[in-house]
Amino acid sequence: MADNGGCEKREEKRAPGSGLIPLVSVVVPVYNGAETLPLALDSALKQEVDLEVLVVDDGSTDGTAAVMERYRDDPRVRYEKNQKNLGAAGSRNRGVAMARGKYVAFLDSDDCWAPGKLKKQLALLADTGSVLCCTGRELLTPQGNPTGRVIGVKTVISRRDLLGHNSINCSSVLLDASVAREFPMEHEDSHEDYITWLKILDRYGPAVGIDEPLLKYRLSSGGKSGSKLKSAAMTFRVYRYMGFGRVRSAACFVSYALHGVCKYAGAFLTGPRSGR
């Protein structure tokens, strides 16, 4: 049986978060994620903050709908199915549009959080005045077992830092909801979340990071960027969508590639996963 990678099983007692207006809206896009979705949702629901969980189903054909039946009596959970396939970016944007919280957190359906993640991030945002906070992450195998690899983050992440290395993992992010609505995710033929972070840092200044593996990140070669060559092309498109010329885009890409080699050295999979 696969290890849970440090993510605890669901607790039956209800955590704080049943108020009418949540503090945090957790957006969970899912596509055929029935096997891993419960662990993701349970790790969110046991966070000790007032929250709502918005599950956006992008046309799953597996048992995702049946999994969501387990949560139908929890008022914190809302389940919506897209009428047509929107992709990861569109599904996240739909979740952000539905969000009632002051803050938005993203959580992919095959990732999960360590206890206390959101509370620590809320405290750091309050202390620093930043609009975006991310955390370090522990890499898991596709089966959910720890790889022994942890990827940290800087405590302050500037736009310049981010141009050479996307250290902000989407499932680790907590940000101001109004900012999430101001900069929706676009260009799904690239790394749409990376573009969003760059735009936010350009407008609002540095992000802040918690250098702890509060995100348990499941590696997979089956995501939209599972191929290294495909992921490389998508990264180059990010810089082009940001309006950079070919020379500057190439310089940023070289730095990105070097960081990527170091980041995933020793990991089990052939490439990083992104998307839903």
Phi, psi and omega in degrees: 000139183290143175288151182275004174062029177089357178268123185285155176288165185296137175264139183286327180289146183278130177279163175305143180143012182263010179291165183292321181248108181286156175279322183235134172254119181264118183261120183239097173283141181218140173218109182052050182247029186302325185291322185256344185303317181302319180295320177297310182296317181296324179292330176284316185292339179268003173293135188272056175220160176289120184212166167232150179242119183252105181265119181249109183270119185265044176090036181299144177244007178261212183267024182301316180299321178294321176300319183292341176299332180296338187251008187295335181267001178266112184295347179281345187255131176234132183242123181231138177251132177291140178289331173219161183294125181253346185080176183296315182297312181296323179292319176296317180298322178296318178297318178297320179297329180277343189297136177254349184284164175289331180237154175241136173238141177256140177215114177289153189289349177249012174249172174206168185247151171282155177302142176083001184303305185294322180299318179294320180291318178300318179296319181291320177297320179294321182288325188258338184078006178289161180257353184218132179229137175233176181223170171288173182215150173258133180275133177246155172287170177302335179275356178093012179270144178297140176269347187086002181257131176235132177250118182271178176224156174287154179286336175227128184239112180273167176298323178298317176304315187289330180298325181266353186190112179280089181273358183263106178275134188303318183288354178260354192278137165233127181216163178299130185297323180295327178289321177299323178286329180291328183234075178294159180281133183225167174062069183287356172279003175232194174272091190297327180291322179301316178300317180298315180298318180299318180294320180295315181292327177295324183273321190244001178090187189300150169272165176242151183230150174250114186278061175224147181281066182280348173254133173257108192254117184272120177285149178201144175264004185261356179287178186293339179247027182297328177280133180298318180294319179294318179297322179297316179297321179295321179294318178299321179297328178305310182294325177291319177294335177282357177092012180281148173288173184295322182294311180295321178300318180295320180296317178296321182294320179300315178297317179300316182295318180296318177297321181297320179298315180292321186296318186256008177301128179090352178285164190277335190260166181280346181192162179286156178258141169219176182098212189284000000 
